[in-house]
Amino acid sequence: MHTTFELQEFIEKAISELKYPDHPKRLYEPITYIMNLGGKRLRPALVLLAAELFGGDLEEALPAAMAIETFHNFTLIHDDIMDNAPLRRGKQTVHEKWGTNNAILSGDVMMVESNKELTKVKAAVLKQVLDTFNATAQGVCEGQQLDMEFETRNDVSISEYIDMIRLKTAVLVGGAMKIGAIVGGATEKEARLIYDFGENLGIAFQLQDDILDVYGDPEKFGKQVGGDIIANKKTFLLLKALELAENSHLEKLHHWIKSEHFDSEEKVAEVKRIYNDLDIPSIARETMEQYLDRALALFGQIEVTDEAKVNLLDLTHTLMAREY
């Protein structure tokens, strides 16, 4: 069994050894660039952790882990285009550096590269792995579409929001673990359990992200606190506040949502004050903990030794222990 840190190092080494064709240079150079921008490599690590959980071999599971990491970075290229983002991990985004058309095409090739990696898994489980990967990839695209549609809707419900983050974020967590479990020799029941564990963990993680965006320490969180408020992003906190707010609170919320010209610090402070008055942070944390508890309960049903579960549990608690 390997620790998450050891697996991250193993993945980093494998990524550094990836070789793409030299020609056309402007097609493949952006792929090398985005793949080597860094990051925590959590999704491929989850593939390997899940494979080891069921006694699988690390080398056999590595192609699946690389497929998941390649797919994840493909989504980042396209997300950055849709968000018109200038930076990714402190560096120029692919579309800023090579142009939008180039970025789209390089992203498309990354999807092909993901499938090429998947074909390296053992034949006995190849169909299961491909079916899981395709369902995961389709879900992520559906989640991104819903997220974009929510920007222009004023009637988004909390249940719709939860389903959107399930698709956009959580299915990749669950899918990565299910693929690792399949390669590792898990039964159909065990593979389903670890998928459901990952999906619920992914929802809890995103809800935590919503909370941290408003209440996190900017130095520890790693991005601007209050960015979701400034952008009127329909997070759990905003949707719950709109559901509970009455009279002056509701009027103020609508004022800040509709305002096109405002002082960012004032807007964040005022909306945060409304959240506090309505006890939104407590409600959000309680909902987050419900999904985390559900995830841990599902993980508890997997019939392997406690020793085998330690590394995946440690990572789970680390992910959910980010400071407010």
N, C-alpha and C positions, 0 to 999 in steps of 0.2 A: 504493500500500500504506500502511496506517495502523498505528501502534503500538497495543498493547493499551490504553495510557493514553488515546490519542486516541479509540479506539472506546468505552471506558468513559464518557468525557465525552459522546460522541455519544449513547449509550444513555441516560445520565442526563438529558440535555436532552429526549429523546423521551419519557421517563417523566414528566417535569415537565409536558409538554404534553398528557398523556392527559386526556380528559374523559369522565366517566361521568355517567349521568343523575342529576338532583337528587332524584328521587323513586322509591321510598321512600328517604329519607335514610339510615336505619339499615342498609339493604342495601348501598348503594354507598359510604358514608363509610368503612367498614372497609377496602374495597379500595384507595381512595386512600391511606389510612393505611399499610397494609402495603407497598404499592408504593413509598412514599416514605421508608421506614425506612432506606434506604441499603443497604450491602453492596457487595461488590466487582464485582458484575454480570459475573461470569466466564462464566456459561453463555451469556448473549446475546452476549458478546464472542466466544465460541468459534464461534457461528453466523456472525458477521461475518468473523472471521479465516478460517474455512473457505471462505466464499463468495469472499473476495478471493484466497485461495490458488489458486483455479481461474479467476481473472479476472472474477469476478462484480461487479455493481454494488452499492454499499453501500445505496443507497436501496431497491433491489429486495429486498434481504435483510433490511431492517429489520423488516418485519412479522413475519417468522419469528422474529427475535431477540426481539421483544416478546412473541410467543406463548410462547416458552420461558421468559422471565423471569416472565410472568404465571402460567404453570403452576407454576414453581418456588415462587413465593410462595404459591400456593394450597396446595401440599403443606406449606409451613411452618405455615400456619394450622391445618391438620388435625393435623400432627405435634404442635404445641404443645398442642392439645386432648388428644390421646392421652397425652402426657407430663405433662399438668397443669402446664405451664411458666408461670411468672408473667411472665418477661421474654424479649424477643427483641431483640437488638442494644441492650440496655440500656434498652429502653422496654417499657411494658405490652404483653402479648400481646393479640391481637384478642379472644380469648374472655374475658380478664380485663376488658377495657375495655367490651365490648358484650354479653357473655354468650355461653354456649356455643351456644345455638340460632342466634343471630344469626351467629356465627362460621362455623358449618357452612353456613348458607345463603349467606353472602357468598363462602365458598370455592367452593361449587357454581357460583355465577355467574362466578367467575374462570375456571373450566374452560370455560364458554361463551365468555367474552371471549377466551380463548386460541384457540379455534376460529374466532372472528370475525376475529382477526388473521391466522390462517393462510389464510383465504379471499382475502386481499389479494395473495398471491403469484401469479406469472404462471400462467395456465391450463395451459400446456404441462407444468408440473411439479407441479401442485396435487395430483394423486392420489398421486404418490410421496411428497410432503411429508406429506400427511395420513396415509398408511399408516405412515410412519416415526414421526410424532408419536404416533399411537395405540398403536403397539407400545411406544414409549418410556414413555408414560404408564401403560400397563397393567403394564409391567415394574416401574416404581417402586412401584405399589400392591402388587404381589406381594412385592417386597422388604420393604416395611413390614410386611406381614402375617407374613412369615417371621420378621422381627426380633421381633415381638411374641410369636410362638409360641415362639421360643428362650428367652424369659424363664422359661418354666415347664418347660423340658426339661433333663434332665441328660445327654443323650446326643448333643449336637450335635457333629458332626465338623467338622474344619477345611475339608474340601471343601464341606460344606453352608454353612459360614460365608462362604467365598469366593463361593459362588453368591449368597448373600443380599446381600453388599455389591456384587456385580456388578449385581444388580437394583436395590437401593435407591439406590445412588450412581452407579455407573459407566455404566449404560445412558443416563442423562440427559446425561452428558458425551459419550458416543459419539453419541447421538441428535441432540444440538445440532449437532455437527460434521457429521454426515451430512446433516441438513436444510440447513445452510449450503452444503455441497458441491453438493447437488442444485440449489439455487437458483442457485449460481455456475456451473453447467454441467458438473459432473463427470460422467464416465462411470459406469456401474453398478459397474465394478470399482474405480474410484477412490473412489466413495462408500462402498463396502464396506470398503476399506482404511482410510479415515479413521475410519469407525465403529469398527473393530477397534482402531485406534490409541487412540481416545478411551476405549473400554471398558477396555483394559489400563492406560491412564494413570489412569483413575478408581479401579481396584482398587489400584494402587500408592499413590495419594493417600490412600485410606482406611486402608491398612496403615500408612502414615506417620502418620496421625492417631492410630491405636491406640498407636503407639510414643510419639508426643509427649504423649499423655494421661498417660503414666507418667514419661517422661524429659524432657519439654519444660521450657523456662524459662517459668514462669507469666506473666511480663510480656510475653514475645514470643508465646506461644501464644494468649493472650487468653481462657483459661478455667481453671478449677480443675484443677491437676495431680492425678491420682489419682482423678478422678471416676468413671472406669469401674471401678476396683478397689472403691471404696466401694459402688457400685451393683451389684456382682457381674455387670457387663455381660460377655457372652460375646464377648470380642474374640479376635483371633488369639493375643495373648500368653497369655491365661488358658487357652484351649483347648490350646495347645502345651504349656504348663506342666502341665496335667492329664494330657496324653498322656505326658510324659516323667518326671513326678515319681514317686518311690517312697518307701516307708517314711515317715520323719518329715516329709519335704517334702510328701508327699501328704496325710498326716494334718493338717499345719498348714494347707494350702490348704483342705481340706474344713472345718476348724474355722472359718476366717475366712469362708468362703462361707455357712456355716450360722448364724453368730453374728448375732443380731438386735440386741444391745446391745454397742457397742464404741466405742473411741476412734478416730476417723477417721484421725488422723495415725499412730497405732500400726498400724492395719490396713494402710495404704498402705506404711509402712516395712517391715513384716514380709513382705507379699506381694512387694514389690519385691526384698527380699533373696532370696526363693526364686527369682524370675525371674533375678536375677544369678547365683545358684549354678548354675542350669540353662542359662545362656548364652542365655536367651530373647531379649534385645535383639538379639544378633548374628544369631540365626536369623530373627527378624522382619525385620531390615534386609536380609538376604540374599534373603528371599522378596519383599520390596518391590522390590528391585533387579532381580529376575528379571522381574517384571511391567513395570517401567519399560524394561528392555532390550528386552523383547518389543514394547512400544509403539513404541520408537524404530526398531526393525527394520522394523516395518510401515510407519511413516512414511517410512522410507528408500526403500520400494518405490513411493511415489507419484511419478509422472513429471512433476514440474514443476521449475523452476529452483531452485537453492539459495537464490537471492535471494528468491524467493517464499516460501520456507519459513522464513525467518529469524524473523519475528515470532511465529509459532506455536511454533517451537523455543524462543525466548526465554521465552515464557510457560510452557512445559513445565518448563524448568530453574528458573524462578522458583518455580513451584508446588512443585517437589520439593527446593527448597533451604532449606526452613524449618529453623530451628536447634533442636537438641536441648538 
